[in-house]
């Protein structure tokens, strides 16, 4: 057995978010357009979800295109050079290739030289998972800066005839640059999963099932695309009654109280879920709450950075303030942490 001792960092560093960026596709889809394909109404959609409009990417616009736009804004906001970034992490469930991942191509477009680059599949909790991983990488000294992107082109996986989901989803990207700091800027992450609840939010069919159907019916015949489906009431109950305690625990783990918060940025899943979480959390009235879903829809992994960047840009939340962010979605998976807003 070797008597050599491996080299390792002498101590942990601090990390924080240095910059944020967001991208919303140009096309805006109203409820009136959505209800052309489902039995619903603008009033019903607003009452059930709080959504009035959502952004939808152009047919030729890719996950990587949107990620690039958000990432460039985040990098500029952070004031770092591409060569300072040592890792690129993309949280997404809608990059249409099993391999290669989107992250290496994004890094190449941004001229980030030879970074670690990988995609992360944690659905609507993906961005918070990414922030936690980036925090750990920076604190351990693995890299000095990490680019974290949450991006989705959900329009590619939405069945416009499905009354339960057609009105919910939108497209977009949000990005953050996490880097070394002289003070702690990212609190402990509370996260977990409930794999026995996988059917609550899922892809309708697997890719192998789609291939089998194509082979059995003939490639020239139309085959139903494996879009995303969910059990709306089950999602609502889980998000409200199970996620509020996680959010409370994340605040306590950060060593603060709800009164110390300057913003609450939950995953933009549903306005009714947000309202119910506020009540369950007993959130003080002075704490502003992200409600980006009204104009942007549910953008899964992109929703939290998109919502936070809008709050900062519009002066609704203060730069340098404390924000509680929590993501939850298919898996079922969840993650929450308190961060210092850049």
C-alpha positions in Angstrom: 0.0 0.0 0.0 1.3 3.4 -1.0 2.5 5.8 1.8 2.0 8.8 -0.4 -0.6 11.5 0.6 -2.7 13.0 -2.2 -2.7 16.7 -2.7 -6.1 18.4 -1.8 -7.3 21.9 -1.1 -6.3 23.1 2.4 -9.7 24.6 3.2 -13.1 25.5 1.8 -13.7 28.8 0.0 -16.9 30.9 -0.2 -19.0 31.1 -3.4 -21.8 33.4 -4.7 -23.7 34.2 -7.8 -21.9 37.0 -9.6 -24.2 37.5 -12.5 -27.6 36.5 -13.9 -29.0 36.5 -17.4 -32.3 35.6 -19.1 -33.7 35.0 -22.5 -37.3 34.9 -23.6 -38.1 34.0 -27.3 -39.7 36.8 -29.3 -43.0 35.0 -30.1 -45.7 35.5 -27.4 -48.6 33.1 -27.4 -51.9 34.2 -25.8 -54.5 32.0 -24.1 -56.8 32.8 -27.1 -54.4 31.0 -29.4 -54.0 28.0 -27.0 -57.7 27.4 -26.7 -58.1 26.9 -30.4 -56.9 23.4 -29.8 -58.4 22.6 -26.4 -61.8 22.9 -24.7 -61.0 25.8 -22.4 -61.2 29.6 -22.0 -58.9 32.5 -21.2 -60.7 33.0 -17.9 -60.4 29.3 -16.9 -56.6 29.3 -17.7 -56.0 32.4 -15.7 -58.0 31.2 -12.7 -56.4 27.7 -12.7 -52.8 28.8 -13.4 -52.4 32.5 -13.4 -51.0 32.4 -17.0 -52.0 35.0 -19.5 -49.2 34.5 -22.1 -46.2 32.4 -22.7 -43.1 32.7 -24.9 -42.5 30.1 -27.6 -39.3 29.6 -29.5 -39.1 29.7 -33.3 -39.0 26.4 -35.1 -35.3 26.8 -35.9 -34.4 28.1 -32.4 -32.6 25.5 -30.3 -32.0 24.9 -26.6 -28.4 25.9 -27.2 -29.3 29.1 -29.0 -31.4 30.2 -26.0 -28.8 29.1 -23.5 -26.2 31.1 -25.4 -28.3 34.3 -25.2 -28.9 34.0 -21.5 -25.3 32.9 -20.8 -23.8 35.9 -22.6 -25.9 38.2 -20.5 -24.9 36.5 -17.2 -21.2 36.5 -18.1 -21.3 40.2 -18.9 -23.2 40.9 -15.7 -20.7 39.0 -13.7 -17.8 40.9 -15.3 -15.7 37.7 -15.9 -13.9 36.6 -19.0 -14.8 33.3 -20.7 -11.3 31.9 -19.9 -12.0 32.2 -16.2 -14.9 29.8 -16.4 -13.9 26.3 -15.5 -17.2 24.4 -15.8 -20.4 24.7 -17.8 -23.5 23.0 -16.5 -26.8 23.0 -18.4 -30.0 22.0 -16.6 -32.6 20.8 -19.2 -34.9 18.0 -20.1 -35.6 19.2 -23.7 -32.3 19.1 -25.5 -33.4 16.7 -28.3 -30.2 14.6 -28.4 -29.4 11.8 -26.0 -25.8 12.6 -26.8 -23.7 14.7 -27.2 -24.8 17.0 -24.3 -25.7 20.7 -25.0 -23.1 22.0 -22.5 -19.9 21.3 -24.6 -21.4 23.0 -27.7 -22.5 26.0 -25.6 -19.0 26.3 -24.1 -17.5 26.3 -27.6 -19.8 29.0 -28.8 -18.9 31.1 -25.8 -15.2 30.5 -26.5 -14.7 29.0 -23.0 -11.4 27.0 -23.3 -11.6 23.4 -22.4 -14.0 23.5 -19.5 -15.7 20.6 -17.8 -19.1 20.6 -19.5 -22.2 18.4 -18.9 -26.0 18.4 -18.8 -28.1 17.8 -15.8 -31.6 16.3 -15.9 -33.6 17.3 -12.8 -36.6 18.9 -14.5 -38.0 22.0 -12.8 -35.5 21.6 -9.9 -32.5 21.4 -12.3 -31.4 25.0 -11.9 -31.3 24.7 -8.1 -29.4 21.4 -8.4 -27.0 23.2 -10.7 -26.4 26.1 -8.2 -25.7 23.6 -5.5 -23.2 21.6 -7.6 -21.5 24.9 -8.7 -21.3 26.1 -5.1 -19.6 22.8 -4.1 -17.2 23.0 -7.0 -16.1 26.5 -6.2 -15.9 26.0 -2.5 -13.8 22.9 -2.9 -11.4 24.7 -5.2 -12.1 22.5 -8.3 -12.8 25.6 -10.4 -13.1 29.4 -9.8 -16.2 30.0 -11.8 -19.1 27.9 -13.1 -21.7 28.8 -15.7 -25.1 27.3 -14.7 -27.9 27.5 -17.3 -31.5 26.4 -17.0 -33.0 26.2 -20.4 -36.1 24.5 -22.0 -37.8 24.3 -25.3 -40.9 22.7 -23.9 -42.9 23.6 -27.0 -41.2 20.6 -28.7 -42.6 18.2 -26.0 -46.1 19.7 -25.5 -49.2 18.2 -26.9 -51.3 21.2 -28.0 -54.5 19.0 -27.8 -53.9 17.9 -24.1 -56.2 20.0 -22.0 -54.2 19.3 -18.9 -50.8 20.7 -20.1 -51.2 22.6 -23.4 -51.6 26.0 -21.7 -48.9 25.6 -19.0 -45.5 25.4 -20.7 -43.3 28.1 -22.3 -39.8 28.3 -23.7 -36.8 30.3 -22.4 -33.4 30.3 -20.7 -31.9 31.7 -17.5 -28.2 31.6 -16.5 -26.0 32.3 -13.6 -22.2 32.7 -13.1 -21.2 31.2 -9.7 -17.7 32.0 -8.5 -15.3 32.5 -5.7 -16.3 35.1 -3.1 -15.0 36.7 0.0 -18.3 36.0 1.9 -20.8 33.1 1.8 -23.4 33.8 -0.9 -25.1 30.4 -1.3 -26.7 28.7 1.7 -27.0 24.9 2.3 -29.2 23.1 -0.2 -32.2 21.0 0.9 -32.9 18.5 -1.8 -34.3 15.1 -2.4 -36.4 12.8 -4.6 -39.4 10.5 -4.5 -38.9 8.0 -7.3 -42.0 6.1 -6.4 -44.0 9.1 -7.7 -42.4 9.1 -11.2 -45.7 8.8 -13.0 -47.0 12.1 -11.6 -45.1 14.0 -14.2 -43.6 12.0 -17.0 -42.9 11.6 -20.7 -45.8 9.8 -22.3 -43.7 7.1 -24.0 -40.0 6.2 -24.0 -37.9 6.7 -27.1 -37.5 2.9 -27.4 -41.3 2.5 -27.4 -41.6 5.2 -30.1 -39.0 3.2 -32.2 -41.0 0.0 -31.7 -44.2 1.7 -32.8 -42.5 3.2 -35.9 -41.1 -0.2 -36.9 -44.5 -1.9 -36.4 -46.6 0.7 -38.3 -44.1 1.8 -40.9 -42.1 4.9 -40.9 -44.4 6.6 -43.4 -47.3 6.5 -41.0 -47.8 9.2 -38.3 -46.8 8.2 -34.8 -47.8 10.1 -31.7 -44.9 12.1 -30.3 -44.0 11.3 -26.7 -45.0 14.6 -25.1 -45.0 15.4 -21.3 -48.1 14.6 -19.2 -48.9 15.3 -15.6 -51.4 14.5 -12.9 -52.3 18.1 -12.0 -54.0 17.6 -8.7 -51.3 15.3 -7.4 -48.7 17.9 -8.4 -50.6 20.7 -6.7 -51.0 18.8 -3.4 -47.3 17.7 -3.3 -46.0 21.1 -4.2 -48.1 22.9 -1.5 -48.0 20.5 1.4 -44.6 18.9 1.0 -42.5 21.7 -0.5 -43.4 24.4 2.0 -41.6 22.5 4.9 -38.5 22.1 2.6 -38.5 25.9 2.0 -38.8 26.6 5.7 -35.9 24.2 6.4 -33.7 25.9 3.8 -34.3 29.2 5.5 -33.3 27.8 8.9 -30.3 26.0 7.4 -29.1 29.4 6.0 -29.1 30.8 9.6 -31.8 33.4 8.9 -35.5 33.8 9.4 -38.3 34.6 6.9 -38.2 38.2 8.0 -34.6 38.5 6.7 -35.6 37.6 3.1 -35.7 40.2 0.4 -37.4 37.9 -2.2 -39.1 34.6 -2.6 -38.5 33.0 -6.0 -40.3 29.7 -6.3 -40.4 27.6 -9.5 -43.0 29.2 -11.7 -45.3 26.2 -11.9 -48.7 27.7 -11.1 -49.8 30.9 -9.5 -52.2 29.0 -7.2 -49.3 26.8 -6.0 -47.2 30.0 -5.3 -50.1 31.6 -3.3 -50.6 28.4 -1.3 -46.9 28.2 -0.5 -46.8 31.8 0.7 -49.6 31.0 3.1 -48.0 27.7 4.3 -44.7 29.5 4.8 -46.4 32.4 6.6 -44.2 34.6 4.5 -44.0 38.2 5.7 -46.0 40.7 3.6 -42.9 42.8 2.9 -41.2 40.0 1.0 -41.7 40.3 -2.8 -42.7 37.1 -4.6 -41.8 36.2 -8.2 -44.9 35.9 -10.4 -43.1 35.7 -13.8 -45.4 32.8 -14.8 -48.2 35.3 -15.8 -46.2 36.4 -18.8 -43.8 33.6 -19.3 -45.6 30.4 -18.4 -43.9 27.4 -16.8 -40.4 27.1 -18.3 -39.2 24.3 -16.0 -35.4 24.6 -15.3 -35.3 28.1 -16.7 -38.1 29.5 -14.5 -36.2 30.5 -11.4 -33.3 32.4 -13.0 -35.7 34.1 -15.4 -37.9 35.2 -12.6 -35.1 36.4 -10.4 -33.4 38.3 -13.2 -36.7 40.1 -14.0 -37.2 41.0 -10.3 -33.8 42.6 -10.2 -34.1 44.4 -13.5 -37.5 45.9 -12.6 -36.3 46.9 -9.1 -38.7 44.6 -7.3 -35.9 42.9 -5.5 -32.6 44.5 -4.3 -29.2 43.6 -5.6 -27.3 42.0 -2.7 -30.5 41.0 -1.0 -31.3 37.5 0.3 -33.6 35.3 -1.8 -35.2 31.9 -1.1 -35.4 29.8 -4.3 -37.0 26.4 -4.6 -37.5 24.2 -7.6 -39.7 21.1 -7.7 -40.8 18.8 -10.5 -40.7 15.5 -12.4 -38.9 12.7 -10.6 -40.3 13.8 -8.2 -37.3 15.9 -7.3 -36.8 19.1 -5.4 -34.1 21.5 -4.2 -34.1 24.8 -2.2 -31.5 27.2 -1.0 -31.1 30.8 0.1 -28.8 32.9 -2.1 -27.4 36.4 -2.2 -28.8 38.1 -5.3 -26.1 39.5 -7.6 
